[in-house]
Amino acid sequence: QVHLVESGGGSVQAGGSLKLSCAASKYTAGSYCMAWFRQAPGKEREGVATIAYDGTRSYADSVKGRVTISQDNAKNTLYLLMNSLKPEDTAMYYCAADPFVSGCELVTLLVGADFIYWGQGTQVTVSS
């Protein structure tokens, strides 16, 4: 079992940056597919980025080039650095983990139901 706690959300203006953190209760590198999802009001939850078991990173087309997912194995912490934020990035951002995800290396293949462990979410609001 993995307990996940997100932090780092906030309100920023368009063009700004935020770095989200997800602290895990155990070591996950190489054993868990780690992901960031987001959900805006009235919309379905969508995958933003993943780190697969071999370290392969994957990004949604909507954030590619603006977002970087990374992992500090010594701290059991997953990060999401978001630059050039847009109002359409406004959403609740969730960290997710699962030891058995087929297709973890391609976030566009994944849905929320693929993951068993979730954090409580952190809100990101981008104003124009």
C-alpha positions as CSV (number, residue, x, y, z in Angstrom):
1,Q,0.0,0.0,0.0
2,V,1.2,3.5,-0.8
3,H,0.0,6.7,0.8
4,L,0.4,9.8,-1.4
5,V,0.3,13.5,-0.3
6,E,0.4,16.3,-2.9
7,S,1.4,19.9,-2.3
8,G,2.5,23.0,-4.2
9,G,-0.7,24.1,-5.8
10,G,-1.8,27.7,-5.9
11,S,-3.0,30.6,-7.9
12,V,-0.8,32.1,-10.5
13,Q,-1.1,34.4,-13.5
14,A,-0.8,33.1,-17.1
15,G,2.8,32.5,-18.0
16,G,3.8,31.7,-14.5
17,S,5.2,28.5,-13.0
18,L,4.4,26.1,-10.3
19,K,6.1,23.0,-9.0
20,L,3.8,20.3,-7.5
21,S,5.1,17.7,-5.1
22,C,3.8,14.2,-4.2
23,A,5.3,12.6,-1.2
24,A,5.0,8.8,-1.1
25,S,5.0,6.7,2.0
26,K,7.4,4.2,0.5
27,Y,10.0,3.8,-2.2
28,T,8.3,3.6,-5.6
29,A,11.0,4.0,-8.3
30,G,11.1,1.0,-10.6
31,S,8.2,-0.7,-8.9
32,Y,5.3,1.6,-9.5
33,C,3.9,3.5,-12.4
34,M,3.8,7.1,-11.1
35,A,1.5,9.6,-12.7
36,W,0.0,13.1,-12.5
37,F,-3.7,13.5,-13.5
38,R,-5.8,16.6,-13.4
39,Q,-9.5,17.2,-13.4
40,A,-11.2,20.5,-14.2
41,P,-14.8,21.3,-13.2
42,G,-17.2,19.5,-15.4
43,K,-14.5,17.5,-17.2
44,E,-13.2,14.0,-17.0
45,R,-9.9,13.3,-15.2
46,E,-7.1,13.3,-17.7
47,G,-3.5,12.0,-17.5
48,V,-0.9,14.7,-17.6
49,A,2.4,12.9,-17.2
50,T,3.9,9.5,-16.1
51,I,7.2,8.0,-15.1
52,A,7.2,4.3,-16.1
53,Y,9.1,1.5,-14.3
54,D,12.2,2.0,-16.4
55,G,12.2,5.8,-15.9
56,T,10.5,6.6,-19.3
57,R,8.6,9.8,-19.1
58,S,5.4,10.6,-21.0
59,Y,3.4,13.8,-21.4
60,A,0.0,14.7,-22.6
61,D,0.1,16.7,-25.8
62,S,-1.6,19.6,-24.1
63,V,1.3,20.1,-21.7
64,K,4.3,18.8,-23.7
65,G,7.2,21.2,-23.7
66,R,5.8,23.1,-20.7
67,V,5.8,20.4,-18.1
68,T,8.5,18.1,-16.6
69,I,7.8,15.1,-14.4
70,S,10.7,14.0,-12.1
71,Q,11.3,11.8,-9.1
72,D,13.6,12.2,-6.2
73,N,14.2,8.6,-5.1
74,A,16.0,9.6,-1.9
75,K,12.9,11.5,-0.8
76,N,10.3,9.2,-2.2
77,T,8.8,12.3,-3.9
78,L,7.3,12.8,-7.3
79,Y,7.4,16.3,-8.9
80,L,5.6,18.1,-11.6
81,L,7.2,21.3,-12.8
82,M,4.8,23.4,-14.8
83,N,6.0,26.4,-16.8
84,S,4.2,28.8,-19.1
85,L,0.9,28.1,-17.4
86,K,-2.3,28.8,-19.2
87,P,-5.9,29.4,-17.9
88,E,-6.8,26.0,-19.3
89,D,-4.4,24.3,-17.0
90,T,-6.7,25.3,-14.1
91,A,-7.7,22.0,-12.4
92,M,-7.3,19.8,-9.4
93,Y,-4.0,17.9,-9.8
94,Y,-3.7,14.4,-8.4
95,C,-0.8,12.1,-7.9
96,A,-1.4,8.4,-8.6
97,A,0.6,5.2,-8.3
98,D,0.1,1.5,-9.2
99,P,2.4,-1.4,-9.4
100,F,0.7,-3.0,-12.4
101,V,-0.1,-0.6,-15.2
102,S,0.1,-1.7,-18.8
103,G,1.1,1.1,-21.0
104,C,2.6,3.3,-18.3
105,E,5.1,4.6,-20.8
106,L,2.4,6.4,-22.7
107,V,0.1,8.6,-20.7
108,T,-2.4,9.0,-23.5
109,L,-3.3,5.3,-23.1
110,L,-4.1,5.7,-19.4
111,V,-7.3,6.4,-17.4
112,G,-7.9,7.0,-13.8
113,A,-9.2,3.4,-13.3
114,D,-5.7,2.1,-14.1
115,F,-4.4,3.4,-10.8
116,I,-5.2,2.1,-7.3
117,Y,-3.5,4.7,-5.1
118,W,-4.3,8.4,-5.2
119,G,-3.5,11.5,-3.3
120,Q,-6.1,14.0,-2.1
121,G,-5.2,16.5,-4.8
122,T,-3.8,20.0,-5.0
123,Q,-5.6,22.9,-6.7
124,V,-4.0,24.9,-9.5
125,T,-5.7,28.1,-10.7
126,V,-4.3,30.1,-13.6
127,S,-5.7,33.5,-14.2
128,S,-5.5,35.4,-17.5
